[in-house]
């Protein structure tokens, strides 16, 4: 039976994964296919697995990286620590499917931001608190940075500031800014996180997990103040390659 892989999320009209894996399968003569599974609710996840018995692995994206955990059998230790899953491996044992969750976002993000980090980069603001933000937090902590989340509503007990908390004094403590929100993503390319860009300078590193468009409004505004900027494309490639290793190891 031809193996099937796919991406679970909503919406998926502009996803990266399907094109990446189909091209990989064609170039490397791999007898497999990759489909987009756009489901309106994570409650459809189990029926999806049952409907396609040839599924060998799945990627998981917004908004299900945390919710999918309730529908899988076991977690890799890193995924469990993070509390978010973006890769599901389907293991067949004696005719029964076992679903194991992993997080390859850690690898993708770590390896893509590592070359840009300098001695001066001691602390990071993580914009957003969704599933991707948890992998970013975990990765940056492993790289030795102090991290604080920023969201619309502050929650001091969970280390979350609000955007209105970003005073000049506080903002100056953080020279790495990572946008994990969908703000600026196609087709809403004019949107951007509400942070004090005027306080940035050439000491700042601003990383956007969004990759479409290639240069987001967040990146433009940061670069205009001298900041080094990077989008999420390399992270996507690296996490996809890591997912393939997980499915086939």
Steps between C-alpha positions, in 0.01 A plus 500: 500500500634842404585700813310819566613804694318824559447830678222558752388855575252774412515684268755339266459691174859628508690221674868427434511130579308346211716661232820421690429131551350435157812649341718290731310183409533571128871586509591204721260254331315429823172315450285713730255789492433803719157656552360800680237409760317823574273411792270755662529336843764279663215264592520374139857377553415143603260446210768634265745232620233232458402619153854478364660173618811570290598809704857457632556848640349845540615854549282716725467876470285791623275475697543137611858462632376487859150357449625196308671366813163375629465275194836322494628207703843610622744790486870537438657651819579835333147534363365417844718766664394761245132410498470525123522250212565571132594147386299181546649162418256217430637167621325174408528238773315170453236667285450788744603857429710675764533879462812662646547877518824692444608861463739576212442876528773503768757370252385726219496815710823430692707424192366797303550766769825368650732654232347845562541506877783714638644549846283811542179299458416409859120514512203450268140612476274234350194657339203267533417207725381230256653159434794631296595744778559211739758341271669839453514551877648154554759551224610844616535383859726217381703760310549694825258791459261641755149492349174684562170462317294793372126471438191718488435426867767490768533203737791550741462146641569357152781744412277684250516876442239700310597716203418808706765391755783556249643822641829646379683368804356151476536473121869590525562181700407277203703509179342191340137521388324192358157529342307173536160655420339484152504881475633601158432162339350495152236622419503740798844634412445849642454382858789492749565459874444818700846549652714819533705469180633855552706370794692248288852542365771289335538288816161335445430165335141460381383157386157441343362145482282622211655420160229622261563780409879466499537841668221573748396839634656401833831439322478823297436716804780329694751524213422870458644550849815301422396163641614170348192315374416146389181325393385147579578327171824331613328387818226338292749312281701380799196389699362319193827309453496414870141375464607271216775356720248440781257320268769277356739431788 
